[in-house]
């Protein structure tokens, strides 16, 4: 593995970079926290994807009432899903602030 230059011109130094990001996982709690972060980002991305898909379907419906209703329902469900994901994320952050682990650190 190559090393970065840790001394800048003028004598300023840079702290050593972390060589192994997996070294941050020390117990089950930190592993689950990492998985929850990934799950929240994937869920938010999917909700946004369905919102865009519904908007595109709405534009392409060309006045057909059945297709307009399907697209409108997809947009509605995507917005509800996005709100649920955001609320779950903020509730988890709030719970992490209130119930701090004994070993330190937030759950995210």
PDB file as gemmi writes it, atoms N, CA and C in Angstrom:
CRYST1    1.000    1.000    1.000  90.00  90.00  90.00 P 1                      
ATOM      1  N   UNK A   1       0.843  -1.168   0.000  1.00  0.00           N  
ATOM      2  CA  UNK A   1       0.000   0.000   0.000  1.00  0.00           C  
ATOM      3  C   UNK A   1       0.893   1.236   0.000  1.00  0.00           C  
ATOM      4  N   UNK A   2       0.533   2.228  -0.795  1.00  0.00           N  
ATOM      5  CA  UNK A   2       1.365   3.426  -0.883  1.00  0.00           C  
ATOM      6  C   UNK A   2       1.026   4.385   0.248  1.00  0.00           C  
ATOM      7  N   UNK A   3       2.007   5.129   0.690  1.00  0.00           N  
ATOM      8  CA  UNK A   3       1.832   6.113   1.757  1.00  0.00           C  
ATOM      9  C   UNK A   3       1.681   7.492   1.141  1.00  0.00           C  
ATOM     10  N   UNK A   4       0.882   8.316   1.769  1.00  0.00           N  
ATOM     11  CA  UNK A   4       0.743   9.694   1.339  1.00  0.00           C  
ATOM     12  C   UNK A   4       1.831  10.537   1.966  1.00  0.00           C  
ATOM     13  N   UNK A   5       2.155  11.639   1.319  1.00  0.00           N  
ATOM     14  CA  UNK A   5       3.121  12.566   1.910  1.00  0.00           C  
ATOM     15  C   UNK A   5       2.452  13.225   3.107  1.00  0.00           C  
ATOM     16  N   UNK A   6       3.034  13.073   4.284  1.00  0.00           N  
ATOM     17  CA  UNK A   6       2.405  13.568   5.494  1.00  0.00           C  
ATOM     18  C   UNK A   6       2.971  14.905   5.960  1.00  0.00           C  
ATOM     19  N   UNK A   7       3.959  15.424   5.248  1.00  0.00           N  
ATOM     20  CA  UNK A   7       4.528  16.718   5.597  1.00  0.00           C  
ATOM     21  C   UNK A   7       4.314  17.669   4.431  1.00  0.00           C  
ATOM     22  N   UNK A   8       3.698  18.797   4.720  1.00  0.00           N  
ATOM     23  CA  UNK A   8       3.452  19.802   3.706  1.00  0.00           C  
ATOM     24  C   UNK A   8       4.591  20.812   3.705  1.00  0.00           C  
ATOM     25  N   UNK A   9       4.749  21.542   2.613  1.00  0.00           N  
ATOM     26  CA  UNK A   9       5.749  22.611   2.621  1.00  0.00           C  
ATOM     27  C   UNK A   9       5.441  23.604   3.741  1.00  0.00           C  
ATOM     28  N   UNK A  10       6.434  24.030   4.428  1.00  0.00           N  
ATOM     29  CA  UNK A  10       6.257  24.930   5.553  1.00  0.00           C  
ATOM     30  C   UNK A  10       6.258  24.206   6.874  1.00  0.00           C  
ATOM     31  N   UNK A  11       6.414  22.888   6.855  1.00  0.00           N  
ATOM     32  CA  UNK A  11       6.513  22.121   8.090  1.00  0.00           C  
ATOM     33  C   UNK A  11       5.200  21.648   8.669  1.00  0.00           C  
ATOM     34  N   UNK A  12       4.083  21.920   8.009  1.00  0.00           N  
ATOM     35  CA  UNK A  12       2.789  21.452   8.514  1.00  0.00           C  
ATOM     36  C   UNK A  12       2.641  19.958   8.220  1.00  0.00           C  
ATOM     37  N   UNK A  13       2.050  19.238   9.155  1.00  0.00           N  
ATOM     38  CA  UNK A  13       1.883  17.803   8.970  1.00  0.00           C  
ATOM     39  C   UNK A  13       0.410  17.441   8.851  1.00  0.00           C  
ATOM     40  N   UNK A  14       0.178  16.297   8.245  1.00  0.00           N  
ATOM     41  CA  UNK A  14      -1.166  15.742   8.088  1.00  0.00           C  
ATOM     42  C   UNK A  14      -1.217  14.473   8.912  1.00  0.00           C  
ATOM     43  N   UNK A  15      -2.321  14.273   9.635  1.00  0.00           N  
ATOM     44  CA  UNK A  15      -2.469  13.053  10.433  1.00  0.00           C  
ATOM     45  C   UNK A  15      -2.535  11.844   9.505  1.00  0.00           C  
ATOM     46  N   UNK A  16      -2.112  10.704   9.996  1.00  0.00           N  
ATOM     47  CA  UNK A  16      -2.127   9.474   9.207  1.00  0.00           C  
ATOM     48  C   UNK A  16      -3.551   9.126   8.807  1.00  0.00           C  
ATOM     49  N   UNK A  17      -3.766   8.786   7.533  1.00  0.00           N  
ATOM     50  CA  UNK A  17      -5.099   8.354   7.123  1.00  0.00           C  
ATOM     51  C   UNK A  17      -5.393   6.968   7.673  1.00  0.00           C  
ATOM     52  N   UNK A  18      -6.665   6.672   7.814  1.00  0.00           N  
ATOM     53  CA  UNK A  18      -7.066   5.354   8.292  1.00  0.00           C  
ATOM     54  C   UNK A  18      -6.826   4.362   7.166  1.00  0.00           C  
ATOM     55  N   UNK A  19      -6.050   3.339   7.433  1.00  0.00           N  
ATOM     56  CA  UNK A  19      -5.720   2.361   6.402  1.00  0.00           C  
ATOM     57  C   UNK A  19      -6.872   1.410   6.134  1.00  0.00           C  
ATOM     58  N   UNK A  20      -7.613   1.039   7.173  1.00  0.00           N  
ATOM     59  CA  UNK A  20      -8.637   0.016   7.029  1.00  0.00           C  
ATOM     60  C   UNK A  20      -9.962   0.553   7.572  1.00  0.00           C  
ATOM     61  N   UNK A  21     -10.948   0.851   6.697  1.00  0.00           N  
ATOM     62  CA  UNK A  21     -12.225   1.351   7.200  1.00  0.00           C  
ATOM     63  C   UNK A  21     -12.990   0.305   8.002  1.00  0.00           C  
ATOM     64  N   UNK A  22     -12.693  -0.971   7.829  1.00  0.00           N  
ATOM     65  CA  UNK A  22     -13.374  -2.016   8.587  1.00  0.00           C  
ATOM     66  C   UNK A  22     -12.930  -1.993  10.045  1.00  0.00           C  
ATOM     67  N   UNK A  23     -11.788  -1.365  10.335  1.00  0.00           N  
ATOM     68  CA  UNK A  23     -11.290  -1.304  11.712  1.00  0.00           C  
ATOM     69  C   UNK A  23     -12.231  -0.509  12.611  1.00  0.00           C  
ATOM     70  N   UNK A  24     -13.121   0.300  12.029  1.00  0.00           N  
ATOM     71  CA  UNK A  24     -14.081   1.066  12.828  1.00  0.00           C  
ATOM     72  C   UNK A  24     -15.143   0.168  13.440  1.00  0.00           C  
ATOM     73  N   UNK A  25     -15.354  -1.019  12.877  1.00  0.00           N  
ATOM     74  CA  UNK A  25     -16.358  -1.942  13.389  1.00  0.00           C  
ATOM     75  C   UNK A  25     -15.735  -2.708  14.552  1.00  0.00           C  
ATOM     76  N   UNK A  26     -16.143  -2.344  15.750  1.00  0.00           N  
ATOM     77  CA  UNK A  26     -15.567  -2.962  16.936  1.00  0.00           C  
ATOM     78  C   UNK A  26     -16.543  -3.885  17.654  1.00  0.00           C  
ATOM     79  N   UNK A  27     -17.858  -3.686  17.428  1.00  0.00           N  
ATOM     80  CA  UNK A  27     -18.846  -4.521  18.095  1.00  0.00           C  
ATOM     81  C   UNK A  27     -20.094  -4.609  17.222  1.00  0.00           C  
ATOM     82  N   UNK A  28     -21.084  -5.319  17.707  1.00  0.00           N  
ATOM     83  CA  UNK A  28     -22.312  -5.516  16.946  1.00  0.00           C  
ATOM     84  C   UNK A  28     -23.049  -4.200  16.724  1.00  0.00           C  
ATOM     85  N   UNK A  29     -23.011  -3.309  17.700  1.00  0.00           N  
ATOM     86  CA  UNK A  29     -23.701  -2.024  17.580  1.00  0.00           C  
ATOM     87  C   UNK A  29     -23.164  -1.173  16.448  1.00  0.00           C  
ATOM     88  N   UNK A  30     -21.853  -1.122  16.292  1.00  0.00           N  
ATOM     89  CA  UNK A  30     -21.279  -0.323  15.210  1.00  0.00           C  
ATOM     90  C   UNK A  30     -21.571  -0.961  13.849  1.00  0.00           C  
ATOM     91  N   UNK A  31     -21.647  -2.287  13.797  1.00  0.00           N  
ATOM     92  CA  UNK A  31     -21.992  -2.979  12.558  1.00  0.00           C  
ATOM     93  C   UNK A  31     -23.433  -2.683  12.155  1.00  0.00           C  
ATOM     94  N   UNK A  32     -24.354  -2.769  13.117  1.00  0.00           N  
ATOM     95  CA  UNK A  32     -25.765  -2.503  12.841  1.00  0.00           C  
ATOM     96  C   UNK A  32     -25.962  -1.042  12.471  1.00  0.00           C  
ATOM     97  N   UNK A  33     -25.234  -0.141  13.107  1.00  0.00           N  
ATOM     98  CA  UNK A  33     -25.337   1.282  12.777  1.00  0.00           C  
ATOM     99  C   UNK A  33     -24.940   1.538  11.326  1.00  0.00           C  
ATOM    100  N   UNK A  34     -23.881   0.895  10.891  1.00  0.00           N  
ATOM    101  CA  UNK A  34     -23.466   1.040   9.503  1.00  0.00           C  
ATOM    102  C   UNK A  34     -24.509   0.507   8.539  1.00  0.00           C  
ATOM    103  N   UNK A  35     -25.103  -0.634   8.883  1.00  0.00           N  
ATOM    104  CA  UNK A  35     -26.152  -1.196   8.036  1.00  0.00           C  
ATOM    105  C   UNK A  35     -27.392  -0.306   8.000  1.00  0.00           C  
ATOM    106  N   UNK A  36     -27.735   0.303   9.135  1.00  0.00           N  
ATOM    107  CA  UNK A  36     -28.887   1.200   9.164  1.00  0.00           C  
ATOM    108  C   UNK A  36     -28.651   2.433   8.299  1.00  0.00           C  
ATOM    109  N   UNK A  37     -27.447   2.969   8.325  1.00  0.00           N  
ATOM    110  CA  UNK A  37     -27.136   4.105   7.465  1.00  0.00           C  
ATOM    111  C   UNK A  37     -27.323   3.741   6.003  1.00  0.00           C  
ATOM    112  N   UNK A  38     -26.807   2.585   5.617  1.00  0.00           N  
ATOM    113  CA  UNK A  38     -26.950   2.136   4.232  1.00  0.00           C  
ATOM    114  C   UNK A  38     -28.424   1.930   3.891  1.00  0.00           C  
ATOM    115  N   UNK A  39     -29.177   1.328   4.798  1.00  0.00           N  
ATOM    116  CA  UNK A  39     -30.602   1.076   4.559  1.00  0.00           C  
ATOM    117  C   UNK A  39     -31.381   2.382   4.400  1.00  0.00           C  
ATOM    118  N   UNK A  40     -31.066   3.392   5.212  1.00  0.00           N  
ATOM    119  CA  UNK A  40     -31.758   4.680   5.097  1.00  0.00           C  
ATOM    120  C   UNK A  40     -31.450   5.342   3.758  1.00  0.00           C  
ATOM    121  N   UNK A  41     -30.210   5.303   3.326  1.00  0.00           N  
ATOM    122  CA  UNK A  41     -29.862   5.924   2.053  1.00  0.00           C  
ATOM    123  C   UNK A  41     -30.493   5.185   0.878  1.00  0.00           C  
ATOM    124  N   UNK A  42     -30.515   3.859   0.927  1.00  0.00           N  
ATOM    125  CA  UNK A  42     -31.132   3.083  -0.148  1.00  0.00           C  
ATOM    126  C   UNK A  42     -32.638   3.341  -0.185  1.00  0.00           C  
ATOM    127  N   UNK A  43     -33.285   3.384   0.961  1.00  0.00           N  
ATOM    128  CA  UNK A  43     -34.727   3.626   1.013  1.00  0.00           C  
ATOM    129  C   UNK A  43     -35.069   5.024   0.493  1.00  0.00           C  
ATOM    130  N   UNK A  44     -34.277   6.028   0.862  1.00  0.00           N  
ATOM    131  CA  UNK A  44     -34.517   7.383   0.376  1.00  0.00           C  
ATOM    132  C   UNK A  44     -34.300   7.457  -1.134  1.00  0.00           C  
ATOM    133  N   UNK A  45     -33.263   6.779  -1.633  1.00  0.00           N  
ATOM    134  CA  UNK A  45     -33.016   6.768  -3.071  1.00  0.00           C  
ATOM    135  C   UNK A  45     -34.173   6.109  -3.811  1.00  0.00           C  
ATOM    136  N   UNK A  46     -34.663   4.982  -3.303  1.00  0.00           N  
ATOM    137  CA  UNK A  46     -35.770   4.292  -3.965  1.00  0.00           C  
ATOM    138  C   UNK A  46     -37.049   5.127  -3.956  1.00  0.00           C  
ATOM    139  N   UNK A  47     -37.316   5.805  -2.847  1.00  0.00           N  
ATOM    140  CA  UNK A  47     -38.500   6.658  -2.777  1.00  0.00           C  
ATOM    141  C   UNK A  47     -38.386   7.795  -3.797  1.00  0.00           C  
ATOM    142  N   UNK A  48     -37.210   8.395  -3.904  1.00  0.00           N  
ATOM    143  CA  UNK A  48     -37.012   9.459  -4.885  1.00  0.00           C  
ATOM    144  C   UNK A  48     -37.131   8.916  -6.305  1.00  0.00           C  
ATOM    145  N   UNK A  49     -36.584   7.717  -6.547  1.00  0.00           N  
ATOM    146  CA  UNK A  49     -36.677   7.083  -7.860  1.00  0.00           C  
ATOM    147  C   UNK A  49     -38.145   6.870  -8.252  1.00  0.00           C  
ATOM    148  N   UNK A  50     -38.967   6.359  -7.325  1.00  0.00           N  
ATOM    149  CA  UNK A  50     -40.380   6.141  -7.627  1.00  0.00           C  
ATOM    150  C   UNK A  50     -41.116   7.467  -7.829  1.00  0.00           C  
ATOM    151  N   UNK A  51     -40.684   8.513  -7.145  1.00  0.00           N  
ATOM    152  CA  UNK A  51     -41.280   9.833  -7.352  1.00  0.00           C  
ATOM    153  C   UNK A  51     -40.997  10.318  -8.772  1.00  0.00           C  
ATOM    154  N   UNK A  52     -39.770  10.192  -9.217  1.00  0.00           N  
ATOM    155  CA  UNK A  52     -39.410  10.610 -10.576  1.00  0.00           C  
ATOM    156  C   UNK A  52     -40.117   9.730 -11.603  1.00  0.00           C  
ATOM    157  N   UNK A  53     -40.175   8.434 -11.337  1.00  0.00           N  
ATOM    158  CA  UNK A  53     -40.856   7.511 -12.248  1.00  0.00           C  
ATOM    159  C   UNK A  53     -42.336   7.883 -12.365  1.00  0.00           C  
ATOM    160  N   UNK A  54     -42.972   8.197 -11.244  1.00  0.00           N  
ATOM    161  CA  UNK A  54     -44.376   8.591 -11.268  1.00  0.00           C  
ATOM    162  C   UNK A  54     -44.584   9.897 -12.017  1.00  0.00           C  
ATOM    163  N   UNK A  55     -43.681  10.844 -11.839  1.00  0.00           N  
ATOM    164  CA  UNK A  55     -43.796  12.114 -12.552  1.00  0.00           C  
ATOM    165  C   UNK A  55     -43.637  11.898 -14.057  1.00  0.00           C  
ATOM    166  N   UNK A  56     -42.679  11.049 -14.429  1.00  0.00           N  
ATOM    167  CA  UNK A  56     -42.494  10.747 -15.849  1.00  0.00           C  
ATOM    168  C   UNK A  56     -43.722  10.040 -16.419  1.00  0.00           C  
ATOM    169  N   UNK A  57     -44.275   9.091 -15.687  1.00  0.00           N  
ATOM    170  CA  UNK A  57     -45.475   8.382 -16.138  1.00  0.00           C  
ATOM    171  C   UNK A  57     -46.664   9.340 -16.249  1.00  0.00           C  
ATOM    172  N   UNK A  58     -46.727  10.318 -15.354  1.00  0.00           N  
ATOM    173  CA  UNK A  58     -47.802  11.309 -15.394  1.00  0.00           C  
ATOM    174  C   UNK A  58     -47.706  12.150 -16.667  1.00  0.00           C  
ATOM    175  N   UNK A  59     -46.468  12.529 -17.031  1.00  0.00           N  
ATOM    176  CA  UNK A  59     -46.291  13.324 -18.249  1.00  0.00           C  
ATOM    177  C   UNK A  59     -46.591  12.498 -19.497  1.00  0.00           C  
ATOM    178  N   UNK A  60     -46.285  11.218 -19.465  1.00  0.00           N  
ATOM    179  CA  UNK A  60     -46.477  10.361 -20.626  1.00  0.00           C  
ATOM    180  C   UNK A  60     -47.883   9.757 -20.710  1.00  0.00           C  
ATOM    181  N   UNK A  61     -48.749  10.051 -19.754  1.00  0.00           N  
ATOM    182  CA  UNK A  61     -50.093   9.470 -19.754  1.00  0.00           C  
ATOM    183  C   UNK A  61     -50.952  10.022 -20.888  1.00  0.00           C  
ATOM    184  N   UNK A  62     -50.667  11.196 -21.356  1.00  0.00           N  
ATOM    185  CA  UNK A  62     -51.352  11.826 -22.475  1.00  0.00           C  
ATOM    186  C   UNK A  62     -52.859  11.883 -22.282  1.00  0.00           C  
ATOM    187  N   UNK A  63     -53.286  12.178 -21.069  1.00  0.00           N  
ATOM    188  CA  UNK A  63     -54.705  12.371 -20.815  1.00  0.00           C  
ATOM    189  C   UNK A  63     -55.501  11.111 -20.565  1.00  0.00           C  
ATOM    190  N   UNK A  64     -54.889   9.937 -20.637  1.00  0.00           N  
ATOM    191  CA  UNK A  64     -55.584   8.689 -20.356  1.00  0.00           C  
ATOM    192  C   UNK A  64     -55.857   8.618 -18.858  1.00  0.00           C  
ATOM    193  N   UNK A  65     -57.136   8.541 -18.491  1.00  0.00           N  
ATOM    194  CA  UNK A  65     -57.507   8.627 -17.075  1.00  0.00           C  
ATOM    195  C   UNK A  65     -56.931   7.486 -16.247  1.00  0.00           C  
ATOM    196  N   UNK A  66     -56.881   6.297 -16.799  1.00  0.00           N  
ATOM    197  CA  UNK A  66     -56.352   5.153 -16.046  1.00  0.00           C  
ATOM    198  C   UNK A  66     -54.853   5.326 -15.767  1.00  0.00           C  
ATOM    199  N   UNK A  67     -54.105   5.736 -16.789  1.00  0.00           N  
ATOM    200  CA  UNK A  67     -52.671   5.938 -16.602  1.00  0.00           C  
ATOM    201  C   UNK A  67     -52.379   7.126 -15.698  1.00  0.00           C  
ATOM    202  N   UNK A  68     -53.211   8.175 -15.794  1.00  0.00           N  
ATOM    203  CA  UNK A  68     -53.044   9.321 -14.899  1.00  0.00           C  
ATOM    204  C   UNK A  68     -53.271   8.910 -13.447  1.00  0.00           C  
ATOM    205  N   UNK A  69     -54.269   8.071 -13.209  1.00  0.00           N  
ATOM    206  CA  UNK A  69     -54.556   7.624 -11.845  1.00  0.00           C  
ATOM    207  C   UNK A  69     -53.414   6.764 -11.309  1.00  0.00           C  
ATOM    208  N   UNK A  70     -52.863   5.887 -12.148  1.00  0.00           N  
ATOM    209  CA  UNK A  70     -51.732   5.055 -11.711  1.00  0.00           C  
ATOM    210  C   UNK A  70     -50.515   5.915 -11.391  1.00  0.00           C  
ATOM    211  N   UNK A  71     -50.240   6.892 -12.241  1.00  0.00           N  
ATOM    212  CA  UNK A  71     -49.082   7.765 -12.007  1.00  0.00           C  
ATOM    213  C   UNK A  71     -49.287   8.619 -10.761  1.00  0.00           C  
ATOM    214  N   UNK A  72     -50.486   9.127 -10.573  1.00  0.00           N  
ATOM    215  CA  UNK A  72     -50.777   9.937  -9.389  1.00  0.00           C  
ATOM    216  C   UNK A  72     -50.631   9.104  -8.113  1.00  0.00           C  
ATOM    217  N   UNK A  73     -51.080   7.852  -8.157  1.00  0.00           N  
ATOM    218  CA  UNK A  73     -50.946   6.970  -6.995  1.00  0.00           C  
ATOM    219  C   UNK A  73     -49.473   6.676  -6.724  1.00  0.00           C  
ATOM    220  N   UNK A  74     -48.686   6.464  -7.774  1.00  0.00           N  
ATOM    221  CA  UNK A  74     -47.247   6.203  -7.600  1.00  0.00           C  
ATOM    222  C   UNK A  74     -46.552   7.408  -6.964  1.00  0.00           C  
ATOM    223  N   UNK A  75     -46.914   8.605  -7.401  1.00  0.00           N  
ATOM    224  CA  UNK A  75     -46.328   9.821  -6.826  1.00  0.00           C  
ATOM    225  C   UNK A  75     -46.723   9.954  -5.364  1.00  0.00           C  
ATOM    226  N   UNK A  76     -47.996   9.690  -5.067  1.00  0.00           N  
ATOM    227  CA  UNK A  76     -48.471   9.789  -3.683  1.00  0.00           C  
ATOM    228  C   UNK A  76     -47.748   8.802  -2.777  1.00  0.00           C  
ATOM    229  N   UNK A  77     -47.624   7.565  -3.214  1.00  0.00           N  
ATOM    230  CA  UNK A  77     -46.948   6.556  -2.405  1.00  0.00           C  
ATOM    231  C   UNK A  77     -45.463   6.856  -2.258  1.00  0.00           C  
ATOM    232  N   UNK A  78     -44.854   7.422  -3.272  1.00  0.00           N  
ATOM    233  CA  UNK A  78     -43.436   7.780  -3.184  1.00  0.00           C  
ATOM    234  C   UNK A  78     -43.225   8.896  -2.166  1.00  0.00           C  
ATOM    235  N   UNK A  79     -44.108   9.877  -2.155  1.00  0.00           N  
ATOM    236  CA  UNK A  79     -43.988  10.967  -1.177  1.00  0.00           C  
ATOM    237  C   UNK A  79     -44.216  10.437   0.231  1.00  0.00           C  
ATOM    238  N   UNK A  80     -45.213   9.581   0.397  1.00  0.00           N  
ATOM    239  CA  UNK A  80     -45.456   8.987   1.714  1.00  0.00           C  
ATOM    240  C   UNK A  80     -44.250   8.160   2.147  1.00  0.00           C  
ATOM    241  N   UNK A  81     -43.672   7.382   1.241  1.00  0.00           N  
ATOM    242  CA  UNK A  81     -42.487   6.590   1.564  1.00  0.00           C  
ATOM    243  C   UNK A  81     -41.307   7.459   1.948  1.00  0.00           C  
ATOM    244  N   UNK A  82     -41.110   8.559   1.239  1.00  0.00           N  
ATOM    245  CA  UNK A  82     -40.016   9.473   1.565  1.00  0.00           C  
ATOM    246  C   UNK A  82     -40.210  10.095   2.944  1.00  0.00           C  
ATOM    247  N   UNK A  83     -41.438  10.448   3.264  1.00  0.00           N  
ATOM    248  CA  UNK A  83     -41.727  11.009   4.586  1.00  0.00           C  
ATOM    249  C   UNK A  83     -41.475   9.963   5.674  1.00  0.00           C  
ATOM    250  N   UNK A  84     -41.889   8.726   5.433  1.00  0.00           N  
ATOM    251  CA  UNK A  84     -41.670   7.661   6.418  1.00  0.00           C  
ATOM    252  C   UNK A  84     -40.174   7.417   6.634  1.00  0.00           C  
ATOM    253  N   UNK A  85     -39.402   7.397   5.551  1.00  0.00           N  
ATOM    254  CA  UNK A  85     -37.955   7.187   5.668  1.00  0.00           C  
ATOM    255  C   UNK A  85     -37.310   8.327   6.455  1.00  0.00           C  
ATOM    256  N   UNK A  86     -37.674   9.554   6.138  1.00  0.00           N  
ATOM    257  CA  UNK A  86     -37.093  10.698   6.845  1.00  0.00           C  
ATOM    258  C   UNK A  86     -37.487  10.702   8.325  1.00  0.00           C  
ATOM    259  N   UNK A  87     -38.749  10.387   8.613  1.00  0.00           N  
ATOM    260  CA  UNK A  87     -39.171  10.316  10.014  1.00  0.00           C  
ATOM    261  C   UNK A  87     -38.430   9.211  10.763  1.00  0.00           C  
ATOM    262  N   UNK A  88     -38.254   8.058  10.133  1.00  0.00           N  
ATOM    263  CA  UNK A  88     -37.529   6.963  10.780  1.00  0.00           C  
ATOM    264  C   UNK A  88     -36.083   7.363  11.051  1.00  0.00           C  
ATOM    265  N   UNK A  89     -35.480   8.048  10.102  1.00  0.00           N  
ATOM    266  CA  UNK A  89     -34.090   8.481  10.284  1.00  0.00           C  
ATOM    267  C   UNK A  89     -33.974   9.471  11.447  1.00  0.00           C  
ATOM    268  N   UNK A  90     -34.869  10.454  11.483  1.00  0.00           N  
ATOM    269  CA  UNK A  90     -34.795  11.447  12.546  1.00  0.00           C  
ATOM    270  C   UNK A  90     -35.155  10.855  13.907  1.00  0.00           C  
ATOM    271  N   UNK A  91     -36.077   9.914  13.946  1.00  0.00           N  
ATOM    272  CA  UNK A  91     -36.403   9.248  15.210  1.00  0.00           C  
ATOM    273  C   UNK A  91     -35.204   8.438  15.696  1.00  0.00           C  
ATOM    274  N   UNK A  92     -34.514   7.763  14.771  1.00  0.00           N  
ATOM    275  CA  UNK A  92     -33.326   6.996  15.155  1.00  0.00           C  
ATOM    276  C   UNK A  92     -32.219   7.921  15.651  1.00  0.00           C  
ATOM    277  N   UNK A  93     -32.039   9.067  15.004  1.00  0.00           N  
ATOM    278  CA  UNK A  93     -31.041  10.039  15.463  1.00  0.00           C  
ATOM    279  C   UNK A  93     -31.412  10.563  16.850  1.00  0.00           C  
ATOM    280  N   UNK A  94     -32.685  10.869  17.060  1.00  0.00           N  
ATOM    281  CA  UNK A  94     -33.149  11.384  18.342  1.00  0.00           C  
ATOM    282  C   UNK A  94     -32.974  10.335  19.434  1.00  0.00           C  
ATOM    283  N   UNK A  95     -33.333   9.087  19.132  1.00  0.00           N  
ATOM    284  CA  UNK A  95     -33.168   8.015  20.112  1.00  0.00           C  
ATOM    285  C   UNK A  95     -31.688   7.801  20.424  1.00  0.00           C  
ATOM    286  N   UNK A  96     -30.827   7.952  19.431  1.00  0.00           N  
ATOM    287  CA  UNK A  96     -29.392   7.820  19.658  1.00  0.00           C  
ATOM    288  C   UNK A  96     -28.846   8.909  20.557  1.00  0.00           C  
ATOM    289  N   UNK A  97     -29.440  10.100  20.505  1.00  0.00           N  
ATOM    290  CA  UNK A  97     -29.016  11.190  21.383  1.00  0.00           C  
ATOM    291  C   UNK A  97     -29.493  10.966  22.817  1.00  0.00           C  
ATOM    292  N   UNK A  98     -30.683  10.415  22.952  1.00  0.00           N  
ATOM    293  CA  UNK A  98     -31.237  10.207  24.293  1.00  0.00           C  
ATOM    294  C   UNK A  98     -30.609   8.996  24.972  1.00  0.00           C  
ATOM    295  N   UNK A  99     -30.560   7.878  24.264  1.00  0.00           N  
ATOM    296  CA  UNK A  99     -30.046   6.640  24.833  1.00  0.00           C  
ATOM    297  C   UNK A  99     -28.628   6.403  24.338  1.00  0.00           C  
ATOM    298  N   UNK A 100     -27.689   7.143  24.855  1.00  0.00           N  
ATOM    299  CA  UNK A 100     -26.301   6.999  24.426  1.00  0.00           C  
ATOM    300  C   UNK A 100     -25.751   5.655  24.884  1.00  0.00           C  
ATOM    301  N   UNK A 101     -24.965   5.021  24.011  1.00  0.00           N  
ATOM    302  CA  UNK A 101     -24.364   3.751  24.408  1.00  0.00           C  
ATOM    303  C   UNK A 101     -23.328   3.961  25.512  1.00  0.00           C  
ATOM    304  N   UNK A 102     -23.059   2.908  26.259  1.00  0.00           N  
ATOM    305  CA  UNK A 102     -22.116   3.033  27.362  1.00  0.00           C  
ATOM    306  C   UNK A 102     -20.681   3.157  26.879  1.00  0.00           C  
ATOM    307  N   UNK A 103     -20.382   2.689  25.656  1.00  0.00           N  
ATOM    308  CA  UNK A 103     -19.035   2.760  25.130  1.00  0.00           C  
ATOM    309  C   UNK A 103     -18.776   4.026  24.322  1.00  0.00           C  
ATOM    310  N   UNK A 104     -19.755   4.890  24.200  1.00  0.00           N  
ATOM    311  CA  UNK A 104     -19.573   6.167  23.510  1.00  0.00           C  
ATOM    312  C   UNK A 104     -19.968   6.105  22.057  1.00  0.00           C  
ATOM    313  N   UNK A 105     -20.249   7.269  21.513  1.00  0.00           N  
ATOM    314  CA  UNK A 105     -20.563   7.393  20.114  1.00  0.00           C  
ATOM    315  C   UNK A 105     -22.050   7.315  19.837  1.00  0.00           C  
ATOM    316  N   UNK A 106     -22.454   7.905  18.719  1.00  0.00           N  
ATOM    317  CA  UNK A 106     -23.831   7.842  18.273  1.00  0.00           C  
ATOM    318  C   UNK A 106     -24.054   6.552  17.487  1.00  0.00           C  
ATOM    319  N   UNK A 107     -25.302   6.127  17.352  1.00  0.00           N  
ATOM    320  CA  UNK A 107     -25.530   4.908  16.582  1.00  0.00           C  
ATOM    321  C   UNK A 107     -25.275   5.090  15.101  1.00  0.00           C  
ATOM    322  N   UNK A 108     -25.092   6.330  14.633  1.00  0.00           N  
ATOM    323  CA  UNK A 108     -24.862   6.539  13.201  1.00  0.00           C  
ATOM    324  C   UNK A 108     -23.565   7.263  12.996  1.00  0.00           C  
TER     325      UNK A 108                                                      
END                                                                             
